[in-house]
Amino acid sequence: MRNHCVMTCGAVLLLLSACAGGGGSSGGNTPGMPAGPAVITLAATAGDSAISFTFSAVSGATGYTIYYRTSPGVTTSNGTSLAAVSSPTNLPGLTNGTTYYAVITYMTASGESAPSAEVSATPQTPAASPYDPTWAGVAATTTIPHNYNSGQTQLQNGTALRNAINALTAGQKLEIGTGMYELSSNFTVNLQGTAGAPIWVVAASGASPVIYMNTTGQNIMNVGVGSQSRYLCFRGIEFTGGSHGLRLYDCTQVWIDQCEIHNTGDAGISTNTVNTSFIHITRNEIHDTDGTGEGMYLGANNGAVIMSQSVIALNHVYNTNAATVSQGDGIELKQGSWGNLIAENHVHDCNYPCILVYGTAGQPQNVVERNLCYRSNDNAMQIQGECIVRNNLVISATGSAFASQVHQGNPTNIQVIHNTFINGARAARLSSWSGATNMLFANNACYSTGNLALDVVGGVTGIGFAGNVLFGSVTAGVPGGSYTIGNGLGDFVNVTANASSRNAHLAAVSACRGAASTANATSHDLEGTPRVAPHDAGCYED
């Protein structure tokens, strides 16, 4: 996964299945051509209603022909032909969600060659959001309505729903009607869709289904226990009760979208038992947790379990700070997890940090961008290592608005750019950054109404500072030329240090205007507005 939100845009190269012998037939070949494997390789890239074919050139070839159809076993006799093609060749007008199979041959003076190995690709409708999986637009092959039976108990309806979900196969969509579907025992889902035929478990149009686990001794739903679940979407469902809300085990390409998860006995969503990858958690509302209390607990301590190449975006996470909660992070991404994007989440009223991200242990960086975080009983945002932190608005009355420190690993390879950090005590604290590799703190607006704007602990050796605007005291050693002195919270339209007001757009006269380093400017701000020179410091370009 690339370290920014365009990871789901554009054509997606599918890993292609090669069938030896190109379907087992050489029908249509000119007599006298040698049998055996072809010496030409075909590849296919799926796009929107189209496939782009590329192939290797063959010395002495006078032309190339592609044969394709919608079932495997393509030969020169049963496939539709595209003659006189060059590389690349685009085949438009295809049906999204349908898998196409293809082979290629080449011509010489002796005639037509044997077919290449067979490849396949599935055109797909582009994702509606850059945060959605590449298969988001694939239509279901079968839609199954599941209505609540008012003549049965909530428990009977829960059992019927559990059975209906577990009976789904690739390409099917289950549409759930309004009702309280109660469970009292383990609910495990092991479903395998494909990129061309995902499995959908969704609320019916206008419906409000609730899955309720009536005991804190069970998670509401476990996914991927014993066998991998993949290409599976849960959308528009309310989950409540139980211990953990949704616990993902062996999962890849699982999408949790537009669900509400609340009043759980522990974390809302957790992926801390088995490695997960390509998980999409989008547009959910997660609140009022208990126990350890994390809104999302992703990965496990010390890299024992890793989440990679996943997207956590557009979620609203709040009230993880009940008196009975022992930890209560909003979104916690554990040590060793890598290549993840945490973007455009609204996280507030947490006991521990609203967003807490550990290091990747040398793997590709995580990205934390365009989030709104406020009111934590700890640091509001805390980052340990290997992370890009940009265009966030973070406000907190306790701890630090932003903190980076040793936490199951030393800080390294962190770039903190164009954020607005506001706090009544300490706006930003950088601990143990001195001497670390690739550390940058640039174009940030750090405002403290009580004490420290920028607190650097352990020295400043090797840290890049540029274009910051600071209001409050600054640790000795931070280069004076790397920051401008702010005028106080009047530099913003309407912000308070306790986050009761959060409009951090720049006032007409603001020390942040034009104060940023052009060399370190991001392309867009928190709201997606393009940044133009002279660039403004902080999360907004006004």
GIJO-V184905 format. One record per residue. N is the residue number from 0. SS is DSSP state (hx for helix, st for strand, lp for the rest). PHI is phi as a letter, one per 30 degrees, with the letter a starting at -180 (NA if undefined). NEAR is the number of other ideal C-beta (glycine too) atoms within 10 Angstrom. Layout:
N|SS|PHI|NEAR + N|SS|PHI|NEAR
//
This chain:
0|lp|NA|17 + 1|lp|d|13 + 2|lp|d|16 + 3|lp|a|14 + 4|hx|d|19 + 5|hx|d|8 + 6|hx|e|19 + 7|hx|c|21 + 8|lp|c|12 + 9|lp|i|12 + 10|lp|d|17 + 11|st|c|20 + 12|lp|d|12 + 13|lp|d|21 + 14|lp|d|8 + 15|lp|c|17 + 16|lp|d|13 + 17|lp|c|12 + 18|st|c|16 + 19|lp|e|9 + 20|lp|i|18 + 21|lp|h|28 + 22|lp|j|23 + 23|lp|i|12 + 24|lp|b|17 + 25|lp|c|21 + 26|lp|e|12 + 27|lp|j|18 + 28|lp|d|19 + 29|lp|d|12 + 30|lp|e|6 + 31|lp|j|7 + 32|lp|d|15 + 33|lp|d|9 + 34|lp|d|8 + 35|lp|j|9 + 36|lp|d|13 + 37|lp|d|19 + 38|lp|c|13 + 39|lp|b|20 + 40|lp|c|14 + 41|st|c|24 + 42|st|b|19 + 43|st|b|22 + 44|st|c|19 + 45|st|d|25 + 46|lp|b|19 + 47|lp|d|14 + 48|lp|h|16 + 49|lp|a|16 + 50|st|b|24 + 51|st|c|18 + 52|st|c|23 + 53|st|b|13 + 54|st|a|21 + 55|lp|d|13 + 56|lp|d|11 + 57|lp|c|18 + 58|lp|e|6 + 59|lp|i|10 + 60|lp|d|14 + 61|lp|c|10 + 62|st|l|13 + 63|st|b|24 + 64|st|b|20 + 65|st|c|24 + 66|st|c|25 + 67|st|b|23 + 68|st|a|16 + 69|lp|c|13 + 70|lp|b|9 + 71|lp|d|12 + 72|lp|i|15 + 73|lp|d|28 + 74|lp|b|20 + 75|lp|d|21 + 76|lp|c|12 + 77|lp|c|14 + 78|lp|c|23 + 79|st|d|13 + 80|st|c|12 + 81|st|c|16 + 82|lp|c|10 + 83|lp|h|10 + 84|lp|d|17 + 85|lp|b|11 + 86|lp|c|14 + 87|lp|d|11 + 88|st|b|16 + 89|st|c|11 + 90|st|c|21 + 91|lp|c|11 + 92|lp|i|7 + 93|lp|c|19 + 94|lp|c|12 + 95|lp|d|18 + 96|lp|i|20 + 97|lp|c|16 + 98|st|d|19 + 99|st|c|22 + 100|st|c|23 + 101|st|a|26 + 102|st|b|28 + 103|st|b|30 + 104|st|b|27 + 105|st|b|21 + 106|st|c|18 + 107|st|b|15 + 108|lp|d|6 + 109|lp|d|12 + 110|st|k|13 + 111|st|c|17 + 112|lp|d|24 + 113|lp|d|22 + 114|lp|d|30 + 115|lp|d|27 + 116|lp|d|19 + 117|st|d|26 + 118|st|b|26 + 119|st|b|22 + 120|st|a|30 + 121|st|b|23 + 122|lp|e|27 + 123|lp|b|25 + 124|lp|d|15 + 125|lp|e|19 + 126|lp|d|17 + 127|lp|d|9 + 128|lp|b|18 + 129|lp|d|16 + 130|lp|c|22 + 131|lp|d|21 + 132|lp|d|26 + 133|lp|d|23 + 134|lp|c|23 + 135|lp|e|20 + 136|lp|c|16 + 137|lp|d|25 + 138|lp|d|16 + 139|lp|d|18 + 140|lp|d|14 + 141|st|b|11 + 142|st|c|13 + 143|st|c|14 + 144|st|d|11 + 145|st|b|21 + 146|lp|c|15 + 147|lp|d|19 + 148|lp|c|12 + 149|lp|d|7 + 150|lp|d|7 + 151|lp|c|13 + 152|lp|d|11 + 153|hx|e|17 + 154|hx|d|16 + 155|hx|d|13 + 156|hx|d|23 + 157|hx|d|23 + 158|hx|d|18 + 159|hx|d|16 + 160|hx|d|23 + 161|hx|e|19 + 162|hx|d|10 + 163|hx|d|15 + 164|hx|d|19 + 165|hx|d|12 + 166|lp|d|11 + 167|lp|d|20 + 168|lp|b|12 + 169|lp|e|16 + 170|lp|j|19 + 171|st|c|19 + 172|st|b|19 + 173|st|c|20 + 174|st|c|19 + 175|st|c|26 + 176|lp|d|18 + 177|lp|d|13 + 178|st|l|21 + 179|st|c|17 + 180|st|c|24 + 181|st|c|19 + 182|st|b|23 + 183|lp|b|15 + 184|lp|b|13 + 185|lp|e|13 + 186|lp|b|22 + 187|st|c|16 + 188|st|c|23 + 189|lp|b|17 + 190|lp|b|23 + 191|st|b|17 + 192|lp|c|24 + 193|st|b|16 + 194|lp|d|21 + 195|lp|d|23 + 196|st|b|22 + 197|lp|d|26 + 198|st|c|25 + 199|st|c|22 + 200|st|b|24 + 201|st|b|21 + 202|st|d|20 + 203|lp|d|17 + 204|lp|e|7 + 205|lp|i|8 + 206|lp|c|17 + 207|lp|b|15 + 208|st|d|24 + 209|st|b|19 + 210|st|c|28 + 211|st|b|19 + 212|st|c|26 + 213|lp|d|16 + 214|lp|b|12 + 215|lp|d|14 + 216|lp|d|12 + 217|lp|b|19 + 218|lp|d|24 + 219|lp|d|22 + 220|st|a|25 + 221|st|c|20 + 222|st|b|24 + 223|lp|i|25 + 224|lp|c|18 + 225|lp|j|10 + 226|lp|b|11 + 227|lp|d|18 + 228|st|c|25 + 229|st|a|21 + 230|st|h|24 + 231|st|b|24 + 232|st|b|22 + 233|st|c|24 + 234|st|b|18 + 235|lp|i|20 + 236|lp|c|23 + 237|st|c|17 + 238|st|c|27 + 239|st|b|18 + 240|st|i|21 + 241|lp|i|26 + 242|lp|c|19 + 243|lp|d|27 + 244|lp|d|31 + 245|st|c|29 + 246|st|c|24 + 247|st|c|27 + 248|lp|c|23 + 249|lp|d|17 + 250|st|b|25 + 251|st|b|19 + 252|st|h|24 + 253|st|c|30 + 254|st|b|21 + 255|st|c|27 + 256|st|b|22 + 257|lp|h|16 + 258|lp|c|25 + 259|st|c|18 + 260|st|b|30 + 261|st|a|17 + 262|lp|h|16 + 263|lp|d|29 + 264|lp|d|22 + 265|lp|a|21 + 266|lp|d|31 + 267|lp|d|32 + 268|st|b|28 + 269|st|b|25 + 270|st|b|31 + 271|lp|c|21 + 272|lp|c|17 + 273|lp|b|15 + 274|lp|e|18 + 275|st|b|28 + 276|st|a|19 + 277|lp|h|20 + 278|lp|c|23 + 279|st|c|24 + 280|st|c|28 + 281|st|b|23 + 282|lp|h|19 + 283|lp|c|27 + 284|st|c|17 + 285|st|b|31 + 286|st|a|17 + 287|lp|h|18 + 288|lp|d|36 + 289|lp|b|19 + 290|lp|i|18 + 291|lp|d|20 + 292|lp|i|27 + 293|lp|d|29 + 294|lp|d|32 + 295|st|b|31 + 296|st|c|24 + 297|st|c|28 + 298|lp|i|26 + 299|lp|b|20 + 300|hx|e|12 + 301|hx|h|13 + 302|hx|i|19 + 303|lp|d|13 + 304|lp|b|21 + 305|lp|b|23 + 306|st|c|27 + 307|st|b|21 + 308|lp|h|18 + 309|lp|c|28 + 310|st|b|25 + 311|st|b|29 + 312|st|b|23 + 313|lp|i|19 + 314|lp|c|29 + 315|st|c|17 + 316|st|b|29 + 317|st|a|21 + 318|st|h|20 + 319|st|c|33 + 320|lp|b|20 + 321|lp|d|14 + 322|lp|e|6 + 323|lp|c|10 + 324|lp|d|22 + 325|lp|d|11 + 326|lp|b|19 + 327|lp|i|28 + 328|lp|d|29 + 329|lp|d|35 + 330|st|b|30 + 331|st|c|28 + 332|st|c|29 + 333|lp|d|23 + 334|lp|e|22 + 335|lp|j|24 + 336|lp|d|29 + 337|st|b|24 + 338|lp|i|22 + 339|lp|c|28 + 340|st|c|25 + 341|st|c|27 + 342|st|b|23 + 343|lp|h|23 + 344|lp|c|28 + 345|st|c|16 + 346|st|b|29 + 347|st|a|22 + 348|st|h|19 + 349|st|c|33 + 350|lp|d|22 + 351|lp|c|23 + 352|lp|e|29 + 353|lp|d|34 + 354|st|b|30 + 355|st|b|25 + 356|st|b|29 + 357|lp|d|25 + 358|lp|d|29 + 359|lp|c|26 + 360|lp|h|16 + 361|lp|j|12 + 362|lp|d|15 + 363|lp|e|16 + 364|lp|d|20 + 365|st|d|27 + 366|st|b|24 + 367|st|b|27 + 368|st|b|25 + 369|lp|i|23 + 370|lp|c|27 + 371|st|c|20 + 372|st|b|29 + 373|st|a|25 + 374|st|h|19 + 375|st|c|33 + 376|lp|d|18 + 377|lp|b|20 + 378|lp|d|27 + 379|lp|d|32 + 380|st|b|32 + 381|st|b|24 + 382|st|b|26 + 383|lp|c|24 + 384|lp|a|27 + 385|lp|h|24 + 386|st|a|27 + 387|st|c|20 + 388|st|b|28 + 389|st|b|26 + 390|lp|h|27 + 391|lp|c|30 + 392|st|c|25 + 393|st|b|30 + 394|st|b|29 + 395|st|a|32 + 396|lp|c|21 + 397|lp|b|16 + 398|lp|h|20 + 399|st|c|29 + 400|st|d|33 + 401|st|b|32 + 402|st|b|24 + 403|st|b|28 + 404|lp|a|19 + 405|lp|d|13 + 406|lp|a|19 + 407|lp|i|15 + 408|lp|l|18 + 409|lp|d|14 + 410|lp|e|24 + 411|lp|a|19 + 412|lp|h|18 + 413|st|b|25 + 414|st|b|17 + 415|st|c|25 + 416|st|b|22 + 417|lp|h|30 + 418|lp|c|30 + 419|st|c|30 + 420|st|c|32 + 421|st|b|31 + 422|st|a|32 + 423|lp|d|19 + 424|lp|c|19 + 425|st|b|25 + 426|st|d|32 + 427|st|b|30 + 428|st|b|24 + 429|st|c|27 + 430|st|c|16 + 431|lp|i|18 + 432|lp|d|23 + 433|lp|e|17 + 434|lp|i|14 + 435|lp|d|19 + 436|lp|d|11 + 437|lp|h|12 + 438|st|c|23 + 439|st|b|18 + 440|st|b|30 + 441|st|b|24 + 442|lp|i|30 + 443|lp|c|32 + 444|st|c|33 + 445|st|c|31 + 446|st|b|31 + 447|st|c|26 + 448|st|d|19 + 449|st|b|13 + 450|st|a|13 + 451|st|c|20 + 452|st|d|28 + 453|st|b|26 + 454|st|c|22 + 455|st|c|22 + 456|st|c|13 + 457|lp|j|16 + 458|lp|j|13 + 459|lp|c|20 + 460|lp|e|11 + 461|lp|i|12 + 462|st|d|20 + 463|st|d|15 + 464|st|c|22 + 465|st|a|19 + 466|lp|i|25 + 467|st|d|30 + 468|st|c|26 + 469|st|b|25 + 470|st|b|24 + 471|st|k|22 + 472|st|d|14 + 473|st|b|20 + 474|lp|d|16 + 475|lp|e|7 + 476|lp|j|12 + 477|lp|d|20 + 478|lp|e|11 + 479|hx|d|8 + 480|hx|d|8 + 481|hx|c|19 + 482|st|a|23 + 483|st|c|18 + 484|st|d|13 + 485|lp|d|25 + 486|lp|c|16 + 487|lp|j|11 + 488|hx|d|18 + 489|hx|d|14 + 490|hx|d|23 + 491|st|c|26 + 492|st|d|17 + 493|st|a|13 + 494|st|b|22 + 495|lp|b|16 + 496|lp|d|20 + 497|lp|c|15 + 498|lp|i|24 + 499|lp|d|12 + 500|lp|b|14 + 501|st|b|17 + 502|st|d|12 + 503|st|c|25 + 504|st|e|19 + 505|st|d|20 + 506|lp|d|18 + 507|lp|e|7 + 508|lp|c|9 + 509|lp|b|22 + 510|lp|d|22 + 511|lp|d|31 + 512|lp|d|19 + 513|lp|i|14 + 514|lp|c|21 + 515|lp|d|29 + 516|lp|d|18 + 517|hx|d|14 + 518|hx|d|10 + 519|hx|c|19 + 520|lp|d|22 + 521|lp|d|21 + 522|lp|d|10 + 523|st|b|16 + 524|lp|c|22 + 525|lp|e|24 + 526|lp|c|12 + 527|lp|i|12 + 528|lp|d|11 + 529|st|d|9 + 530|lp|d|19 + 531|lp|b|10 + 532|lp|d|8 + 533|lp|d|11 + 534|lp|d|22 + 535|lp|d|25 + 536|lp|d|32 + 537|lp|j|34 + 538|lp|d|28 + 539|lp|c|23 + 540|lp|c|25 + 541|lp|c|16
//
